[in-house]
Amino acid sequence: MGEPLAVNPEPAGRFSFVQILPTLVFDVALPIVLFNLLAGYGVPTLWALVAGGVSPALNNLRVWIRSRRLEPLGLIVIGFLAIGTAASLISGSVFVALIKDSFLTATFGLICLGSLLAARPLMFYVIRQFVAGDDPARIELWNGLWQNAEFRAAQRFVTAVWGIAYLVEALLRVGFALTLAPAQVVAISPVMGFGVLIMLIAWTRRHLLALRERRIREQQQRGAV
């Protein structure tokens, strides 16, 4: 069967706060600052919301320029941002502009849950990119872990948790848009989105590491008998 979780679920490179700083700036801080700045100068709420959505797109553009390759997830994000922005402007609805990110969030959640019916769930590939990067040896080791039933169950469980979490987040965003003022939604939504992502990453890492350590202890106990 082989050793499950033989590849340490740690990133292929060192992780530091600097890595998430651009996301904090472009996806969390700038949308809030731009909306309030423009609204303060009398720009209509709809246009202020649309302008605030430009910064996440700029963040994806920055990543593309730096890596010199197009990532499928980045293309999906840009696509949904463009569709949401167009729908907001065509409809002239502030509500549509407020919930446009919910479509992306809900779609990702549904894709996660739908992938549970596929040969391998979505998070298997997402985590592999995080763990193995572009290292062929680490990729091969990660792919080989799929032969283990415990590893397969862990990947499906993690994918289910991510899918449910993002569906709940999407519903919360819609609820906020229905009950709160636009300025409050703009302040809450990006912070919540970033917080959910960080919590899911931390939980996933801790969960996989716990499984790996448990398997190592079991093997040591069998070897001691």
N, C-alpha and C positions, 0 to 999 in steps of 0.2 A: 504493500500500500504506500510505502514511503512516509516520510515525516511531514505532517501537515504544518503549515506556517513555518517552514524551514527558512523562508526568506523573511528577514526582520521587517515588519511593516513600518519602517522608518523611511523618510524621503531619501532619494538617491544622493542628494546633496544636503549641505547643512541648511537648517531653517533658522531664520531670524526675523525679528519684528520688521526689519527693513523690507522684507519680501512682501508683507501685507500692507505696508504704508501707502503705496500707490492706490490700492483698492480702497483704503480708508479715505484717501483724498478725493479720488475721482467718483467713486460709487456712493459714498456716504456724505462727506463734507460739502463738496461742490454743489450737488443738487439742492441741498438745504440753503447754502449761501446764495446761489444764483436766484432761487425762487424768491427769497426774502428781499434780496437787493432789488430785483426787478419790480416786485410787488410794491416795494417802498417808493419806487419812482413812478408808480401809477400804471405800470404795464398790466394789461388784462390778465386775470388769473390763468386762463387757458394758455396764453403765450408764455407766461412765466413758468408754467408746468412743463411745456414743451422744451423750453430753453434749458431747464434743469435736467432733462433727460439726455442732453447732448453729451454731458461729461462721461457717463458710462461708455458711450460709443467711442469717445476719444481714448478711453482706457484700453478698449479692445484694439483700436488702431495702433496705440503705443506698443502693445504686446506683439502685434503682427510685425511692426517695423523692427522691433528688437530681435524677434526670433526668426524673422524672414520666412515665415511659413504660416499658412492659414489653418487654424484649428477649427474642426467641425463645431465644437461647442461655441466658439467665438462667433462663427457665422450664424448659428442659430440665434444667439443673443442679439446680434446686430439686426437680423431679419425680424425678430419679434419687436424690437425697439422701433424699427422703421414702420412696421405694420401698425403698431399701437399709436405711434405719432400721427400717421396718416389718418387713422380712424378717428383720432381725437380732433384733428383739424377739419376733416370732412363733416363730422357730426356737430362740431362746435360745442361739444359737451365736456364740461369740466370733470364730470363723474367718469367718463371714459378715459380721460387723461390721467385721472387718479388711479384707476385700476388697470392701466395698460400693463404694468409689471406683473400683475396677478396672472395674466394669460401665460407669460413665460414661466412663472413659478409653478402654476398648475400643470402646464404641459410637461415640464421636467418631472414633476411628481408622477404623472400618468405614464410617462415613458419608463420611469423606474419600475412601477408596478407592472406595466405591460411586459417589460423585459424578463420578468420572473417566469414567463411562459416560453422564453427563448432558451437556446442551449446553454447560454451563460448570461447571467444578469448584467445590467449596465455597470453597476459599481465594480464588478470584477475588472473591467477595462479602465475605469476611472482610477481605481486604487493602484492598478498595475502601472499606469503612467506616473503616479505619484511615487510609488515605491521603486520602480525599476528605471524610470526615465527612458533613455534611448540605449541603455546598456543591454546588448543582446544576451549576455550570460544571465543577467538578473531577470530579463523577460522570459527566457527559457525556463528558469527555475520557477518563476511565478506561474507560468502556464502548466508546468508539471504538477503543481499542487492540486490542480483540478481533479486529479485521479483519486484524491482522498475525500471520503464522504463528509467528514467533519468540516473540511475546508469549504466544500460546496454549500453545505448548510449555512455556514457563517456568511458567505458571500450573498446568499439569497436573503438571509435575515437582515444584513446591513442594507441591502438594496430596498427591502420592504420598509425599513425604518426611514430611510431617506425619502422614499416616495410618499409615505404618509405625512411626514413632517412638512414637506413642501406643499402638499394639498391643504393641510391645516393653515400654513402660512398664507396661502392664496386666499382662503376663506376669511382669515383675519384682515387681510388688506382690503377686501371688499367691504367687510363690516366697518372698518375704520372710515372708508370713503362714504359710507351711508350715514354715519353718525357724528363724524368729527368735521371741523373746519378744514379747508384745503391746507392751510399752513401747518396744522397739527399733523395731518396725514403725511405731508412732505417731511416733517421732522421725525416721525415715528417709523415710516416704512423702510427707509434705507438702513437705519440703525437696527431694526428688527431683522431685516434680511441678512445683514452682515453678522449679527449675533447668532442667528440660526445656523448659518454656514460654519462659523467657528465652533459652535457647540457640537454640530454633527461631525466635523473633522476630529475634534478632540475625543468624542465618544467612540468613533470608529477606530481610531488609533488605539485607544485604551482597550476596547473590546477585542481587537485582533491580537494585541500584545498579551492580554490575559489568556486567550486561547492557546497561544504559542507557549507561554510559560507553563500552563497546566499540562500540555502535552509533554513538555520536557521533563516535568516532575514525574509524570506517569512512566516515561521511559526509564528514568533513573531508578524508580522504585522497582520496575520489572528487572532491571539489570542488577539490582542489589539482592534480588531473591536467589 
